[in-house]
């Protein structure tokens, strides 16, 4: 499929934001969440009926917005390669454990890929009523207001970290990564929602974000928002983020991102 015209992409963005907000409202109205929990593969990897309801709604609504696009959601038993053409990559609730525990740090994450690359991203935080969005080449916004990454170096910055809890084989390298960042940054944070961590890097609340393994639906929207806000993203090996398999991620403002590469942190993707 040929790339969409700018005006058409703006209309798609508006419709995707509306869909994300509808899912956010369902999250805010959720009751008896703990009774709807089941476990998936991996330590601490949970799914609720609200994840499934959000995903079912998004599948229907997003494919109405972009007929012919494919849909790749976290809760799908069978997952596709985004490949050629258009594909939505969706996390219906990023930060499910936070959602279960009423922690108020969860989001709806939606990316539209064209020929395997993100061209549109939306991350909606219903608890703070913040909607981060970006269109490739058009900058990034929060609630319609332009956002930019910070300019702080790592030594004066806050580093967000993810701990890849579903992958016990990465425990040692994750602990080393967190410890090294703690020693070299002003402070560190671990929130439990990678999509929101990336948005915090995009708007300057964080200066860097690092996690040893994420799935495409965790980072596809947020990483585009970081880049459109003037930031840098890559794997911990330094390569581009793939969207057909899990990977590590480094994202942040150019100064803190450059400082990261001066640290001796092993890259799990190289193993």
N, C-alpha and C positions, 0 to 999 in steps of 0.2 A: 504494500500500500504506500502511496506517495505521502510525503509529509503534509500535515494539515496546514491550512492558511492560519495566519496569526489570529484573525478574528474568530475563526472556528476553534482554535486552541483555547482562547479566552472563554468561550462559551462552554467548552468541555470542562475547564477548570472550575467555573462557577457551579456547574452541575455536580462535579465530583466533591467539591466542598460541601454542598447541600447534603449529599449522601453521607459524607463523613460525620456531619453534624447530627443527622438523624440517628446514626449509630451511637454517637456520644450521648444523645438524650436517652437512648435505651440503657446505656451504662449508668447514667445518673439515677434512673428510675428502678434499677435492679434491686430485687429483694431476695433474701435467703440464698445468697450466692453460694455459700459453703455447701448447701444441699445439692447443688447442681454440678459439683466438681467430679471429674474423672482424670485419670493419669494417662499420659502418653509416654512414649519411649524416652528415657533419659531421666536422671535424677532431678526431682523438683520441676518436672515439665507437666503442667496441668492444662486442662481445657474445661470450660464451663459451657452451659447451654447458651450463655450470652455471646461467647465467641462464635458458636455455631450459628446462632440467629443473626448476628451481625454479618457473618460471612455469606449466609444464604441471601440476605437482603442485598448486600453489595454485589454479589454475582448477578442477581436479577437487574439491579439498577445500573451498574456500570456497563453491562452488555446492552442495556437499552440506550445508554448514552453513546456508546461506540459499538454498534452492531458489527459483528465479524471479528472483534478482538477476542483474544484468548484470556482466560482468567486463571491466575495462579495464586491460590490462597494457602495460608499456613495450615488450615485444618483439612486440606484435601488429602485423601489417602494416596491418590496418584498425582504426582507433580510433574509439570511439563517444563521443558526448556523454553524460555521466552522466544528464542529463535527469530525467524523473519516475520515482518509485519508488526501488528500491534498486540500488546499483551499487558493486562493489568497484573501487578504484583502487589498482594494485599496481606496485611496483618490486621485482622478484625479487632483484636485487642492486643496491643503490644504492652507487655507488663501484666500478664494474667495473674501472677501471684500477688502483685500489688493490688489488683482489682479484687481478688478473693479476700485479701486481708483489709480491705477498705483503706488502703494507704493513700489513695488519691494521686497516684503517679502512673497513669496508664493512658494510652492514646490509640487512635485509629490511624493506620498508616496505609496510604494508597499511592502507588507509582504507576504511571503509564509509560511503557517502553515501546520504542519503535526500532525494529531491527536489532533488538538486544540491548539498546541503550536508553536510559531514562530521559524523557523529554518533559515530564510533568510530575510533580510530587506534592502531596498534601499530607500533613500530619496534624490531627486535631486532638487537642487536650480539652476534654469536657470539663475538667475540674477547675482549670484556670480560665476557661472560655477563650483559649488561644488557638488560632488556626494558622499554622505555618504553611506556606505554599511557594512553589516556584515553577516557572516554565523555562525550558532551556533557552539561554541567551537573553532572558528578560529580567533577571534579578530575582530576589527572594523577598517575601513579605511575611509579616505577622499581623493578622487581622487587617490586611490591606495596606499596612504601613511598611515602607522599605526597611530591611534589616541588613546589617553588615557585621562581619566578624570583627573581633577586637584586633589590636596591634601589639598586645603584651607578649613579651618573651616568656618562655616556660618558667623561668626562675621567679617571675612575678605573676604567674598565671595559675588558674585553677584547672586541674586535669580531671576530667570525668573518666571513669574506668568501668568496664564490664568484666564479669568474672566467669563467663561461659560455664554456668553451673551444670549444664547438661552433658559436659564433656570432661569426665574425671581425669582422662589422660592428659588434659591440658592444665591440671592444677598447679604443677611445679612452675611452668613457664608463666602462668597467670600471676602467681604469687611473686615471682621475680619481677615481672612487669610492674605490678602495683607498688612493690617496694622501691624500685628504681624511680618511678614517677614521684612517689612520696618524698624521696630524698632530693629531688631536683625541681619540683614545682613548689609554689607557695602553699598549696594544699590539694587534696584529692577529694572526689565525690563518687559515690556509687549509688545510682538511683533505682535500677531495675527496669528501666525502659530505654533501650538503645535509640529508638526513634526520637524520643524527647531529648536524650543526651545529645544527639546530633543537632537538633534544633537549638539547644542551649549553646552549642559551639557556634552555630550560625548567627545567633544574635548577640554573642559576646558575653554571655553568662559564664560559659566555659571558654577556655582558650585552646584546649586540646581534648580529644576523646580517643580512647584506645580500648579495643576488646580483641581477645585472641580468637574468637570464632562467632560469627553471626550468619544467619541465613539471609537470602536476598530480600525477603519481605521485611526483615528487620531494618535494613539499611538503604534500600533502593530509593525511597522518597527522601529520607533525611539527608543522605549523602548528596543528592542533587541540590537540596536546599542549602547545604554548606557551600558547595561550589558556586552556586549562584549568588551567595552572600559574600563572595570573595575569598573563600577558604580553599584548602587543599584536602584531598582524600586519596588514600591508596591502601593496599594491604600492608601488613607489617614487613613484607618482603620488598615493598616499594613499587609493586605493579598495580595496574588498574583493577578495580573491584569487579569480580565476575558476578553474573546474575543467574548462572545455571548450577551453582553449588555453594556450600558454605565457605566462608573465608574470614580472615582477620581484617581489622580495619584500624587505620590511623586517620584522624580528621581534625582539622583545626585551622587557626589563622596562620598565615604564611610564616610568621616569626616562630611561633611555638612549634609548628610542624617541622620547620628546619632544625630547631633545637632537639626534637625527638631523635633525629638520625645521628646525633652526636652521642647518644646513650648506647650502652651495650645491652640491648634487649633482644633476645633471640626471637626469630620469626617462626611461629609454629607451622606456617604453611610450607616451610622448607623441609619439614620432617617427612 
